[in-house]
Amino acid sequence: MNKAMIQITDLSKRFGALDVLSSVDLVVRSGRVIAIVGPNGAGKTTLIKSVLGLTRPDAGHILLDGVNVIGGDAYRSRIGYMPQIARFPENLTGAELIAMLKDLRGPGAQLDTELIDCFALEEALQKPLRVLSGGTRQKVNAAMAFLFSPELLILDEPTAGLDPLSSSILKDKILAERGAGKTVMVTSHIMNELEELAEDVAFMLEGRAAFVGTLDELKRITSQITLERAVATMMTRGWVKAAA
């Protein structure tokens, strides 16, 4: 059994009268890819933002390698984040953005430029980010997430806007990182894409982790042969399985 990279216990968050997260228990195992799935409004984004420290929960704990990270920020250097829509400084070139990030990280940062090479971004990085196409900006977004060889990758709709070749390159990179022992949390509305990548699944429903387990276990208990149909069954029947 892989050790817990992230352990979330009794996590709750309310916005006004709305319980967005309600006593969420969730384990993200080290060296594996976990898909965070569920209908719109299930709490997926708030969960991710809580792990990133972008949202402060009202209650509960988030442990990274056994250390409670709520209220801290040093742990963020161990995470690579790819948002669904990147908000880049529009006046900078991609090369200037990389240089700025390297300065923020300080000397000795280990760089992984494989995606820059595989996406052939060298020329695009010399242009202001504001003039790049949506697909090219998404490639830059992906390259930035992997740039500092993070232990944990959090990827939100990572292939949105990518052509089939670029999508395949990114998915191969994710699988290679998993093979190297990295941990990945990924969300996507493309279920067959998640099925290619993920070994584990967390199904969010109405602010709760209704199921946390392996993809094979989810298929077995729902008697379905694909992730898409398994998730549809969960949504229809309201399956609930406590987090491991």
C-alpha positions as CSV (number, residue, x, y, z in Angstrom):
1,M,0.0,0.0,0.0
2,N,1.4,3.4,-1.0
3,K,1.8,5.9,1.8
4,A,-0.5,8.9,2.0
5,M,0.9,12.0,0.2
6,I,-2.2,14.0,1.2
7,Q,-4.6,13.1,3.9
8,I,-7.7,15.2,4.2
9,T,-9.9,14.8,7.3
10,D,-13.3,16.3,8.2
11,L,-12.7,19.2,5.8
12,S,-15.6,21.7,5.7
13,K,-16.1,25.0,3.9
14,R,-19.2,27.2,3.8
15,F,-19.9,30.2,1.6
16,G,-22.8,32.1,3.2
17,A,-25.6,29.5,3.7
18,L,-24.1,27.1,1.2
19,D,-22.1,24.1,2.5
20,V,-19.5,23.6,-0.3
21,L,-17.5,21.0,1.5
22,S,-19.0,19.0,4.2
23,S,-16.8,16.7,6.4
24,V,-14.7,15.5,3.5
25,D,-12.3,12.6,4.2
26,L,-9.9,11.8,1.4
27,V,-6.5,10.1,1.0
28,V,-4.3,10.8,-2.0
29,R,-1.7,8.0,-2.2
30,S,1.9,8.8,-3.1
31,G,3.1,7.8,-6.6
32,R,-0.4,7.4,-8.0
33,V,-2.8,9.4,-10.2
34,I,-6.2,10.2,-8.6
35,A,-9.1,11.5,-10.6
36,I,-11.4,14.0,-8.8
37,V,-14.8,13.6,-10.5
38,G,-18.4,14.6,-9.8
39,P,-21.1,16.9,-11.2
40,N,-20.8,20.6,-11.4
41,G,-21.1,22.2,-7.9
42,A,-20.0,19.1,-6.1
43,G,-17.1,20.8,-4.4
44,K,-14.2,19.7,-6.6
45,T,-12.7,23.2,-7.2
46,T,-13.0,24.2,-3.6
47,L,-11.3,21.0,-2.6
48,I,-8.4,21.7,-4.9
49,K,-8.2,25.3,-3.8
50,S,-8.1,24.2,-0.2
51,V,-5.1,21.9,-0.9
52,L,-3.4,24.8,-2.7
53,G,-4.0,27.2,0.1
54,L,-6.1,29.5,-2.1
55,T,-9.2,28.8,0.1
56,R,-9.0,28.5,3.8
57,P,-11.4,25.8,5.1
58,D,-13.7,26.4,8.1
59,A,-12.8,23.1,9.7
60,G,-10.7,20.0,9.2
61,H,-7.1,19.1,8.4
62,I,-5.0,18.7,5.3
63,L,-1.8,16.8,5.9
64,L,1.1,16.7,3.4
65,D,3.4,13.9,4.4
66,G,1.9,14.1,7.8
67,V,2.3,17.8,8.4
68,N,-0.8,20.1,8.6
69,V,-0.5,22.6,5.9
70,I,-3.6,24.8,6.6
71,G,-2.3,28.3,7.3
72,G,1.2,27.6,6.0
73,D,2.7,28.3,2.6
74,A,6.2,26.7,2.4
75,Y,4.7,23.4,1.2
76,R,3.5,25.0,-2.0
77,S,7.0,24.8,-3.5
78,R,6.4,21.0,-3.7
79,I,3.3,21.4,-5.9
80,G,2.9,22.1,-9.6
81,Y,-0.5,23.6,-10.4
82,M,-2.1,23.7,-13.9
83,P,-5.4,25.7,-13.7
84,Q,-8.1,25.2,-16.3
85,I,-7.5,28.8,-17.4
86,A,-4.1,30.3,-16.7
87,R,-4.0,34.0,-15.8
88,F,-0.6,35.1,-17.1
89,P,0.9,38.6,-16.9
90,E,-0.1,39.7,-20.4
91,N,2.8,42.1,-20.9
92,L,5.5,39.4,-20.3
93,T,6.9,36.9,-22.8
94,G,6.9,33.3,-21.8
95,A,10.7,33.5,-21.4
96,E,10.4,36.4,-19.1
97,L,7.7,34.5,-17.1
98,I,10.1,31.6,-16.7
99,A,12.9,33.9,-15.6
100,M,10.6,35.5,-13.0
101,L,9.5,32.2,-11.6
102,K,13.1,31.0,-11.4
103,D,14.0,34.2,-9.4
104,L,11.1,33.5,-7.1
105,R,12.3,29.9,-6.5
106,G,15.8,31.0,-5.8
107,P,19.1,29.3,-6.9
108,G,19.4,25.6,-7.2
109,A,15.9,24.9,-8.5
110,Q,15.8,21.7,-10.6
111,L,14.2,22.5,-13.9
112,D,12.2,20.1,-16.1
113,T,11.9,21.6,-19.6
114,E,10.8,18.4,-21.4
115,L,7.3,19.8,-22.3
116,I,8.9,23.0,-23.6
117,D,10.9,20.9,-26.0
118,C,8.1,18.4,-26.8
119,F,5.6,21.2,-27.5
120,A,8.2,23.1,-29.5
121,L,7.6,26.3,-27.5
122,E,11.0,27.9,-28.0
123,E,9.7,30.5,-30.5
124,A,6.4,31.1,-28.8
125,L,8.2,31.9,-25.5
126,Q,9.8,34.9,-27.1
127,K,6.4,36.5,-27.8
128,P,4.2,38.4,-25.3
129,L,1.8,36.0,-23.7
130,R,-1.2,38.1,-24.8
131,V,-0.7,37.4,-28.5
132,L,-0.5,33.6,-28.1
133,S,-3.4,31.4,-29.2
134,G,-5.5,29.6,-26.7
135,G,-3.9,26.3,-27.5
136,T,-0.4,27.7,-27.2
137,R,-1.2,29.4,-23.9
138,Q,-2.5,26.0,-22.6
139,K,0.9,24.4,-23.6
140,V,2.7,27.1,-21.7
141,N,0.3,26.5,-18.8
142,A,1.3,22.8,-18.8
143,A,5.0,23.5,-19.1
144,M,4.9,25.8,-16.1
145,A,3.2,23.2,-14.0
146,F,5.9,20.7,-14.6
147,L,8.8,23.1,-14.7
148,F,10.2,22.8,-11.2
149,S,9.9,19.0,-11.0
150,P,7.2,19.1,-8.3
151,E,6.4,16.1,-6.1
152,L,2.7,16.7,-6.4
153,L,0.9,17.8,-9.6
154,I,-2.6,19.3,-9.5
155,L,-4.1,19.5,-13.0
156,D,-7.5,21.0,-13.7
157,E,-8.9,20.1,-17.1
158,P,-5.3,19.8,-18.4
159,T,-6.0,18.9,-22.1
160,A,-8.7,21.5,-22.6
161,G,-7.9,23.4,-25.8
162,L,-5.1,21.1,-26.9
163,D,-5.0,19.4,-30.3
164,P,-4.8,15.5,-30.3
165,L,-1.0,15.4,-30.6
166,S,-0.4,17.9,-27.8
167,S,-3.0,16.1,-25.6
168,S,-1.2,12.8,-26.2
169,I,2.2,14.4,-25.3
170,L,0.8,15.8,-22.1
171,K,-0.8,12.5,-21.1
172,D,2.4,10.6,-21.8
173,K,4.2,13.1,-19.5
174,I,1.7,12.6,-16.7
175,L,2.1,8.8,-17.0
176,A,5.9,9.2,-17.0
177,E,5.8,11.3,-13.9
178,R,3.6,8.7,-12.2
179,G,6.2,6.1,-13.2
180,A,8.9,8.3,-11.6
181,G,7.0,8.2,-8.3
182,K,5.2,11.6,-8.5
183,T,1.7,12.1,-7.3
184,V,-1.0,13.6,-9.5
185,M,-4.5,14.9,-8.7
186,V,-6.4,15.5,-12.0
187,T,-9.9,16.7,-12.8
188,S,-11.5,16.5,-16.2
189,H,-15.0,16.2,-17.8
190,I,-13.5,13.7,-20.3
191,M,-14.0,10.4,-18.6
192,N,-12.1,8.3,-21.1
193,E,-9.1,10.6,-20.6
194,L,-9.2,10.0,-16.9
195,E,-9.5,6.3,-17.4
196,E,-6.2,6.4,-19.4
197,L,-4.4,8.2,-16.5
198,A,-5.9,7.4,-13.1
199,E,-5.6,4.4,-10.8
200,D,-7.7,6.0,-8.1
201,V,-10.9,7.9,-8.1
202,A,-12.6,10.4,-5.7
203,F,-16.2,11.0,-6.5
204,M,-17.5,14.2,-5.1
205,L,-21.3,14.7,-4.6
206,E,-22.9,17.6,-2.7
207,G,-19.7,18.6,-1.0
208,R,-18.8,15.1,0.2
209,A,-16.4,12.4,-0.9
210,A,-19.1,9.9,-1.7
211,F,-16.5,7.3,-3.0
212,V,-12.7,7.1,-2.6
213,G,-11.0,4.0,-4.0
214,T,-9.4,2.4,-7.0
215,L,-10.9,2.7,-10.5
216,D,-11.3,-1.1,-10.6
217,E,-13.2,-1.1,-7.3
218,L,-15.5,1.7,-8.6
219,K,-16.3,-0.3,-11.7
220,R,-16.9,-3.5,-9.7
221,I,-19.3,-2.0,-7.2
222,T,-21.3,-0.2,-9.9
223,S,-21.2,-3.2,-12.3
224,Q,-20.0,-1.0,-15.1
225,I,-17.0,-1.4,-17.5
226,T,-16.1,2.3,-18.0
227,L,-15.4,5.2,-15.7
228,E,-18.1,7.3,-17.4
229,R,-20.8,4.8,-16.8
230,A,-19.6,4.1,-13.3
231,V,-19.8,7.8,-12.4
232,A,-23.2,8.1,-14.1
233,T,-24.4,5.1,-11.9
234,M,-23.0,6.8,-8.8
235,M,-24.9,10.0,-9.6
236,T,-28.1,8.1,-10.3
237,R,-28.1,5.8,-7.3
238,G,-26.4,8.0,-4.7
239,W,-23.7,5.5,-3.8
240,V,-21.8,6.3,-0.7
241,K,-18.5,4.7,0.4
242,A,-16.4,6.2,3.1
243,A,-12.8,7.3,2.2
244,A,-10.2,4.7,3.0
